[in-house]
Each structure stands twice: as structure tokens, then as C-alpha cells.
Amino acid sequence: MSNMHRIHWFDEQIRSGRFPNSSWLAREFEISRRQAQRDIEYMAISLRAPLVNIAKYRGLQHLFISEWEELLSPSWLRRKLQQSAESIIDRLAVQHKANVN
């Protein structure tokens, strides 16, 4: 069976609310655990699947977040404020240095 069948199965498990991992995948398709790990790496790297490890369940889940939710998240806003403050401080330092010379 091709890795696309395995990837499809893995995706269905996640969408069903389960938390599959490489051991599940290896057992289901009678492949080595290392091959299962390569399939998961392929999903994450090549297919850019938004997978996140959920330690509590010892498995993976999709990370669903829209751009709008990300833009409104407190951590994103905090990062942007920090970047703006650093930019203002840098510009003031340059102006001050120019005025002193």
C-alpha cells in the first residue's frame, strides 16, 4: 500500500478526534515504526500539514487557526507592540546620536 493510503488514514484518524502517532500507523499498516515516522515527517514538511504533538494523548492533532485568529491573539499583539517599541527606540537613538555629533 502506498504512503498516500497511510496519509489518508492518518488524516481520517485526526479528523475523527483521535490522536494517532507513529506506533498506531506502523501497527495499522504493518510497517516499521521508522517508516511511519518518515510518513509523518513527509506530512509535516512536504505537505505542510499543521500537525502539533499533544503530549497528554501521546499523539498528533491538526493545528487549526485562521489568519484572523492569529492576528487577534494576545501573543501576536504583544510581539507587534514589542517590535514597534524597539523600532521607535532605535530611531530615537539614531536621532540622538546625530544631534550629539
CNS distance restraints for C-alpha pairs under 8 A (distance, minus, plus):
assign (resid   1 and name CA) (resid   5 and name CA) 6.55 0.50 0.50
assign (resid   1 and name CA) (resid   6 and name CA) 7.78 0.50 0.50
assign (resid   2 and name CA) (resid   6 and name CA) 6.87 0.50 0.50
assign (resid   3 and name CA) (resid   7 and name CA) 6.03 0.50 0.50
assign (resid   3 and name CA) (resid  39 and name CA) 6.74 0.50 0.50
assign (resid   4 and name CA) (resid   8 and name CA) 6.01 0.50 0.50
assign (resid   5 and name CA) (resid   9 and name CA) 6.18 0.50 0.50
assign (resid   6 and name CA) (resid  10 and name CA) 6.07 0.50 0.50
assign (resid   6 and name CA) (resid  25 and name CA) 7.29 0.50 0.50
assign (resid   6 and name CA) (resid  29 and name CA) 7.37 0.50 0.50
assign (resid   6 and name CA) (resid  39 and name CA) 7.82 0.50 0.50
assign (resid   7 and name CA) (resid  11 and name CA) 6.11 0.50 0.50
assign (resid   7 and name CA) (resid  39 and name CA) 7.12 0.50 0.50
assign (resid   7 and name CA) (resid  40 and name CA) 7.84 0.50 0.50
assign (resid   7 and name CA) (resid  43 and name CA) 7.35 0.50 0.50
assign (resid   8 and name CA) (resid  12 and name CA) 6.21 0.50 0.50
assign (resid   9 and name CA) (resid  13 and name CA) 6.30 0.50 0.50
assign (resid  10 and name CA) (resid  14 and name CA) 6.47 0.50 0.50
assign (resid  10 and name CA) (resid  20 and name CA) 6.81 0.50 0.50
assign (resid  10 and name CA) (resid  25 and name CA) 7.14 0.50 0.50
assign (resid  11 and name CA) (resid  15 and name CA) 6.17 0.50 0.50
assign (resid  12 and name CA) (resid  16 and name CA) 6.05 0.50 0.50
assign (resid  13 and name CA) (resid  17 and name CA) 6.71 0.50 0.50
assign (resid  13 and name CA) (resid  18 and name CA) 5.41 0.50 0.50
assign (resid  13 and name CA) (resid  19 and name CA) 7.04 0.50 0.50
assign (resid  13 and name CA) (resid  20 and name CA) 6.45 0.50 0.50
assign (resid  14 and name CA) (resid  18 and name CA) 5.12 0.50 0.50
assign (resid  14 and name CA) (resid  19 and name CA) 5.90 0.50 0.50
assign (resid  14 and name CA) (resid  20 and name CA) 6.70 0.50 0.50
assign (resid  14 and name CA) (resid  60 and name CA) 7.46 0.50 0.50
assign (resid  14 and name CA) (resid  61 and name CA) 5.76 0.50 0.50
assign (resid  14 and name CA) (resid  62 and name CA) 6.97 0.50 0.50
assign (resid  18 and name CA) (resid  61 and name CA) 7.83 0.50 0.50
assign (resid  19 and name CA) (resid  54 and name CA) 7.66 0.50 0.50
assign (resid  19 and name CA) (resid  57 and name CA) 6.41 0.50 0.50
assign (resid  19 and name CA) (resid  58 and name CA) 7.17 0.50 0.50
assign (resid  19 and name CA) (resid  59 and name CA) 4.45 0.50 0.50
assign (resid  19 and name CA) (resid  60 and name CA) 5.07 0.50 0.50
assign (resid  19 and name CA) (resid  61 and name CA) 5.89 0.50 0.50
assign (resid  20 and name CA) (resid  24 and name CA) 5.98 0.50 0.50
assign (resid  20 and name CA) (resid  25 and name CA) 7.26 0.50 0.50
assign (resid  20 and name CA) (resid  58 and name CA) 7.99 0.50 0.50
assign (resid  20 and name CA) (resid  59 and name CA) 4.94 0.50 0.50
assign (resid  20 and name CA) (resid  60 and name CA) 5.70 0.50 0.50
assign (resid  20 and name CA) (resid  61 and name CA) 7.73 0.50 0.50
assign (resid  21 and name CA) (resid  25 and name CA) 6.43 0.50 0.50
assign (resid  21 and name CA) (resid  58 and name CA) 7.16 0.50 0.50
assign (resid  21 and name CA) (resid  59 and name CA) 4.70 0.50 0.50
assign (resid  21 and name CA) (resid  60 and name CA) 6.05 0.50 0.50
assign (resid  22 and name CA) (resid  26 and name CA) 6.02 0.50 0.50
assign (resid  22 and name CA) (resid  33 and name CA) 5.94 0.50 0.50
assign (resid  22 and name CA) (resid  34 and name CA) 7.89 0.50 0.50
assign (resid  22 and name CA) (resid  36 and name CA) 5.07 0.50 0.50
assign (resid  22 and name CA) (resid  37 and name CA) 5.43 0.50 0.50
assign (resid  22 and name CA) (resid  40 and name CA) 7.32 0.50 0.50
assign (resid  23 and name CA) (resid  27 and name CA) 6.11 0.50 0.50
assign (resid  23 and name CA) (resid  33 and name CA) 5.91 0.50 0.50
assign (resid  23 and name CA) (resid  36 and name CA) 7.42 0.50 0.50
assign (resid  24 and name CA) (resid  28 and name CA) 6.02 0.50 0.50
assign (resid  25 and name CA) (resid  29 and name CA) 6.22 0.50 0.50
assign (resid  25 and name CA) (resid  31 and name CA) 7.84 0.50 0.50
assign (resid  25 and name CA) (resid  33 and name CA) 7.72 0.50 0.50
assign (resid  25 and name CA) (resid  36 and name CA) 5.86 0.50 0.50
assign (resid  26 and name CA) (resid  30 and name CA) 5.41 0.50 0.50
assign (resid  26 and name CA) (resid  31 and name CA) 4.75 0.50 0.50
assign (resid  26 and name CA) (resid  32 and name CA) 5.58 0.50 0.50
assign (resid  26 and name CA) (resid  33 and name CA) 5.16 0.50 0.50
assign (resid  26 and name CA) (resid  35 and name CA) 7.54 0.50 0.50
assign (resid  26 and name CA) (resid  36 and name CA) 5.49 0.50 0.50
assign (resid  27 and name CA) (resid  31 and name CA) 6.86 0.50 0.50
assign (resid  31 and name CA) (resid  35 and name CA) 6.45 0.50 0.50
assign (resid  31 and name CA) (resid  36 and name CA) 6.89 0.50 0.50
assign (resid  32 and name CA) (resid  36 and name CA) 6.40 0.50 0.50
assign (resid  33 and name CA) (resid  37 and name CA) 6.17 0.50 0.50
assign (resid  34 and name CA) (resid  38 and name CA) 6.24 0.50 0.50
assign (resid  35 and name CA) (resid  39 and name CA) 6.27 0.50 0.50
assign (resid  36 and name CA) (resid  40 and name CA) 6.34 0.50 0.50
assign (resid  37 and name CA) (resid  41 and name CA) 6.13 0.50 0.50
assign (resid  38 and name CA) (resid  42 and name CA) 6.05 0.50 0.50
assign (resid  39 and name CA) (resid  43 and name CA) 6.32 0.50 0.50
assign (resid  40 and name CA) (resid  44 and name CA) 6.24 0.50 0.50
assign (resid  41 and name CA) (resid  45 and name CA) 5.82 0.50 0.50
assign (resid  41 and name CA) (resid  46 and name CA) 7.80 0.50 0.50
assign (resid  42 and name CA) (resid  46 and name CA) 5.15 0.50 0.50
assign (resid  42 and name CA) (resid  47 and name CA) 6.52 0.50 0.50
assign (resid  43 and name CA) (resid  47 and name CA) 4.84 0.50 0.50
assign (resid  43 and name CA) (resid  48 and name CA) 6.20 0.50 0.50
assign (resid  43 and name CA) (resid  49 and name CA) 5.45 0.50 0.50
assign (resid  44 and name CA) (resid  48 and name CA) 4.80 0.50 0.50
assign (resid  44 and name CA) (resid  49 and name CA) 4.71 0.50 0.50
assign (resid  44 and name CA) (resid  50 and name CA) 6.60 0.50 0.50
assign (resid  44 and name CA) (resid  51 and name CA) 6.35 0.50 0.50
assign (resid  45 and name CA) (resid  49 and name CA) 7.33 0.50 0.50
assign (resid  49 and name CA) (resid  62 and name CA) 7.33 0.50 0.50
assign (resid  50 and name CA) (resid  62 and name CA) 5.30 0.50 0.50
assign (resid  50 and name CA) (resid  63 and name CA) 5.10 0.50 0.50
assign (resid  50 and name CA) (resid  64 and name CA) 7.25 0.50 0.50
assign (resid  51 and name CA) (resid  60 and name CA) 6.20 0.50 0.50
assign (resid  51 and name CA) (resid  61 and name CA) 5.53 0.50 0.50
assign (resid  51 and name CA) (resid  62 and name CA) 4.55 0.50 0.50
assign (resid  51 and name CA) (resid  63 and name CA) 5.73 0.50 0.50
assign (resid  52 and name CA) (resid  60 and name CA) 5.53 0.50 0.50
assign (resid  52 and name CA) (resid  61 and name CA) 5.47 0.50 0.50
assign (resid  52 and name CA) (resid  62 and name CA) 6.09 0.50 0.50
assign (resid  52 and name CA) (resid  63 and name CA) 6.04 0.50 0.50
assign (resid  53 and name CA) (resid  58 and name CA) 7.31 0.50 0.50
assign (resid  53 and name CA) (resid  59 and name CA) 5.84 0.50 0.50
assign (resid  53 and name CA) (resid  60 and name CA) 4.52 0.50 0.50
assign (resid  53 and name CA) (resid  61 and name CA) 6.47 0.50 0.50
assign (resid  54 and name CA) (resid  58 and name CA) 5.91 0.50 0.50
assign (resid  54 and name CA) (resid  59 and name CA) 5.55 0.50 0.50
assign (resid  54 and name CA) (resid  60 and name CA) 5.68 0.50 0.50
assign (resid  54 and name CA) (resid  61 and name CA) 6.81 0.50 0.50
assign (resid  55 and name CA) (resid  59 and name CA) 6.67 0.50 0.50
assign (resid  65 and name CA) (resid  69 and name CA) 6.20 0.50 0.50
assign (resid  65 and name CA) (resid  70 and name CA) 6.65 0.50 0.50
assign (resid  66 and name CA) (resid  70 and name CA) 6.29 0.50 0.50
assign (resid  67 and name CA) (resid  71 and name CA) 6.11 0.50 0.50
assign (resid  68 and name CA) (resid  72 and name CA) 6.31 0.50 0.50
assign (resid  69 and name CA) (resid  73 and name CA) 6.11 0.50 0.50
assign (resid  70 and name CA) (resid  76 and name CA) 6.67 0.50 0.50
assign (resid  71 and name CA) (resid  76 and name CA) 6.12 0.50 0.50
assign (resid  71 and name CA) (resid  77 and name CA) 7.11 0.50 0.50
assign (resid  72 and name CA) (resid  76 and name CA) 7.00 0.50 0.50
assign (resid  72 and name CA) (resid  77 and name CA) 6.84 0.50 0.50
assign (resid  73 and name CA) (resid  77 and name CA) 6.38 0.50 0.50
assign (resid  74 and name CA) (resid  78 and name CA) 5.97 0.50 0.50
assign (resid  75 and name CA) (resid  79 and name CA) 6.16 0.50 0.50
assign (resid  76 and name CA) (resid  80 and name CA) 6.27 0.50 0.50
assign (resid  77 and name CA) (resid  81 and name CA) 6.16 0.50 0.50
assign (resid  78 and name CA) (resid  82 and name CA) 6.12 0.50 0.50
assign (resid  79 and name CA) (resid  83 and name CA) 6.14 0.50 0.50
assign (resid  80 and name CA) (resid  84 and name CA) 6.12 0.50 0.50
assign (resid  81 and name CA) (resid  85 and name CA) 6.08 0.50 0.50
assign (resid  82 and name CA) (resid  86 and name CA) 6.15 0.50 0.50
assign (resid  83 and name CA) (resid  87 and name CA) 6.11 0.50 0.50
assign (resid  84 and name CA) (resid  88 and name CA) 6.23 0.50 0.50
assign (resid  85 and name CA) (resid  89 and name CA) 6.18 0.50 0.50
assign (resid  86 and name CA) (resid  90 and name CA) 6.11 0.50 0.50
assign (resid  87 and name CA) (resid  91 and name CA) 6.28 0.50 0.50
assign (resid  88 and name CA) (resid  92 and name CA) 6.18 0.50 0.50
assign (resid  89 and name CA) (resid  93 and name CA) 6.13 0.50 0.50
assign (resid  90 and name CA) (resid  94 and name CA) 6.32 0.50 0.50
assign (resid  91 and name CA) (resid  95 and name CA) 6.23 0.50 0.50
assign (resid  92 and name CA) (resid  96 and name CA) 5.98 0.50 0.50
assign (resid  93 and name CA) (resid  97 and name CA) 6.09 0.50 0.50
assign (resid  94 and name CA) (resid  98 and name CA) 6.19 0.50 0.50
assign (resid  95 and name CA) (resid  99 and name CA) 6.18 0.50 0.50
assign (resid  96 and name CA) (resid 100 and name CA) 6.17 0.50 0.50
assign (resid  97 and name CA) (resid 101 and name CA) 6.36 0.50 0.50
